[in-house]
Amino acid sequence: MKIMCDQKYYDKVMQYATSIHDMSLQNCLNRLKEWEKNPNYPCEIELYHDRAPYCFGFVQRYPDDKQGIAGGLLYHGSPDESFAVQLTPFKGWQIHT
């Protein structure tokens, strides 16, 4: 995983997740890291700063520089400022594609 956003922002989000005892961010990051291990078509996930608080954007980048799935690693807090739709209400981080 390649952190493309400011390290301070990344650290701030990680600290916030720890402070509220929420493992959903780490669970999402682990899932994205698993995507990188596809033996048929390995990739690297690039993580970007998103406009919404405590959120990230991401993209799959392949060795031939092609782009795969792009999406968001969004925080659904209270209030939810992610501007994303959830079919099942959930508080915490979720992967959106």
C-alpha positions as CSV (number, residue, x, y, z in Angstrom):
1,M,0.0,0.0,0.0
2,K,1.3,3.4,-1.0
3,I,0.3,6.4,1.1
4,M,-0.2,9.2,-1.4
5,C,-1.7,11.7,1.0
6,D,0.1,13.8,3.6
7,Q,1.5,11.6,6.3
8,K,0.1,13.9,9.0
9,Y,-3.4,13.4,7.7
10,Y,-3.0,9.6,7.6
11,D,-1.6,9.6,11.1
12,K,-4.5,11.9,12.3
13,V,-7.1,9.5,10.9
14,M,-5.3,6.5,12.4
15,Q,-5.1,8.2,15.8
16,Y,-8.8,9.1,15.6
17,A,-9.8,5.5,14.9
18,T,-7.7,4.4,17.9
19,S,-9.2,7.1,20.1
20,I,-12.8,5.9,19.5
21,H,-11.8,2.2,19.7
22,D,-13.0,1.5,16.1
23,M,-11.3,-1.3,14.3
24,S,-13.3,-0.8,11.0
25,L,-10.6,1.4,9.5
26,Q,-7.9,-1.2,10.1
27,N,-10.2,-4.0,8.8
28,C,-10.8,-2.0,5.6
29,L,-7.1,-1.3,5.2
30,N,-6.4,-5.1,5.6
31,R,-9.0,-5.9,3.0
32,L,-7.4,-3.5,0.5
33,K,-4.0,-5.0,1.2
34,E,-5.4,-8.4,0.4
35,W,-6.4,-7.1,-3.1
36,E,-2.7,-6.4,-3.7
37,K,-1.9,-10.1,-3.3
38,N,-3.9,-11.4,-6.3
39,P,-1.5,-13.9,-7.8
40,N,-3.0,-13.5,-11.3
41,Y,-2.8,-9.7,-11.4
42,P,-1.0,-8.2,-8.4
43,C,-1.5,-4.5,-7.8
44,E,-0.6,-1.7,-5.4
45,I,-3.3,0.3,-3.6
46,E,-2.6,4.0,-3.6
47,L,-4.4,5.9,-0.8
48,Y,-5.3,9.5,-1.2
49,H,-6.7,12.3,0.9
50,D,-10.5,12.7,0.5
51,R,-12.5,15.9,1.2
52,A,-14.8,14.4,3.7
53,P,-13.5,14.2,7.3
54,Y,-11.4,11.1,8.2
55,C,-11.9,9.7,4.7
56,F,-9.5,8.4,1.9
57,G,-9.8,7.8,-1.8
58,F,-8.0,4.8,-3.3
59,V,-7.0,3.4,-6.6
60,Q,-5.6,0.0,-7.7
61,R,-2.4,0.6,-9.7
62,Y,-0.9,-2.3,-11.7
63,P,2.8,-2.9,-12.7
64,D,2.0,-1.9,-16.3
65,D,0.7,1.4,-14.8
66,K,-2.9,0.6,-15.7
67,Q,-5.5,1.7,-13.2
68,G,-8.0,-0.8,-11.7
69,I,-10.8,-0.1,-9.3
70,A,-11.0,3.4,-7.8
71,G,-13.1,4.2,-4.7
72,G,-13.3,5.5,-1.3
73,L,-12.5,4.4,2.2
74,L,-15.2,6.5,3.9
75,Y,-16.0,7.3,7.5
76,H,-19.6,7.3,8.4
77,G,-19.6,9.2,11.7
78,S,-22.2,11.2,13.6
79,P,-23.0,13.3,11.8
80,D,-22.2,11.4,8.6
81,E,-20.2,13.9,6.4
82,S,-19.1,11.3,3.8
83,F,-21.8,12.3,1.3
84,A,-22.2,8.6,0.4
85,V,-25.2,6.4,0.4
86,Q,-25.4,3.3,2.7
87,L,-28.0,0.7,2.1
88,T,-27.6,-0.6,5.7
89,P,-26.7,2.1,8.2
90,F,-23.3,1.6,9.7
91,K,-21.1,3.8,11.9
92,G,-17.4,3.5,11.1
93,W,-15.3,3.1,7.9
94,Q,-16.4,1.3,4.8
95,I,-15.0,0.6,1.4
96,H,-17.0,2.2,-1.4
97,T,-16.4,1.5,-5.1
